[in-house]
Amino acid sequence: MAFCMGHIRGIRYDTVSAWFDNHVAGVTLPLRFELIAGGHSNLTFKVTGADGQTYVLRRPPLHQVLSTAHDMSREHNIIAALAGTDVPVPRTYGLCLDEAVNERPFYVMDFVKGRVVRNRNEAAGFTPELCRAASHSVVDTLARIHAVDVDQVGLGDLGPKEGYISRQLRRWLGQFEKSRTRERPEIRAVHDHLVDRIPEQGAAGIVHGDYRLDNCILSDEGRILAVLDWELCTLGDRNADVAQLLVYWAEAGDDDFALDNPPTTAPGFAGRAEMLDRYREASGRSLDDIDFYIAFAYWKLACILEGVYSRYMNGAMGDKAPPQGAESFAARVDALTRMACTATERAV
């Protein structure tokens, strides 16, 4: 983990420190910045004041920023709007849109102390009982996100309320084409298959867009303290969120995984069928056509990870390096593409 009280890639120490001094009540200089491991899109820094108070600063990658992506204002406004609901999110301190301060916009939020479980090794610190509690909290929290009245909290204009899946298919195919590192004709084939089979969309709600266990901070009792990484959030078909969770939610015995060394294969975590049943009960929503949404989720994730791989290869992620090496993303894109092709056979 990189840290500094001076130079670090992605942080202009003097101007960012001055911004903190002017906008974050109670901050004590000097500040220390540490690049937080985990996450492959926006850069996330832990900021520690001289008094030990901790914050989080989020900013876009150093370069190769795609249009419509890495919108700090959007992400900040979503978290701030949800602060008044029963969705657990960090407290926000401020948004800086002046690029003279740090070359790119950024926002600052509270550093929530808890546990982030990114892989099976980290899950080993939980008992099976805590893993089961975490499974239930993940589902119940997603149901609460989907129950938010977007107009009441001021997010009614977050995005169009119609045509979510068609827009997503168009968006991610475009992002894939801009980022791709080699020819992958299967991506286009799955896209075309899904375009011809889009189910009728129900009432739109908040779609997190990347909801999974390691985008949540857990208490020692397995309860979600905060949901993170809202950069893909929009309004749309909430069944897509459920499918995305299931794609990440690996079970022991699966042939391929969406994540390396997935934590949910550890003893105690609920299976995907149980997660679906609990979501139905918690939300009261139908999950018709879930096979279509699962195929879409695999495909979308393949497109996203192709972009991640491209950014690492071009040095856009600063001092951060993936533990398994950037080439591991190419292998995962291949695996996800295979899983998307298999899933489309059920999405009829």
Secondary structure, 3 states (H helix, E strand, C coil): CCEECCCECCECHHHHHHHHHHHCCCCCCCCEEEECCCCCCCEEEEEECCCCCEEEEEECCCCCCCCCCCCHHHHHHHHHHHCCCCCCCCCEEEEECCHHHHCCCEEEEECCCCECCCCHHHHCCCCHHHHHHHHHHHHHHHHHHHHCCCCCCCCCCCCCCCCHHHHHHHHHHHHHHHHCCCCCHHHHHHHHHHHCCCCCCCCCEEECCCCCHHHEEECCCCCEEEECCCCCCEEECCHHHHHHHHHHCCCCCCCCCCCCCCHHHCCCCCCHHHHHHHHHHHHCCCCCCHHHHHHHHHHHHHHHHHHHHHHHHCCCCCCCCCCCCCHHHHHHHHHHHHHHHHHHCCCC
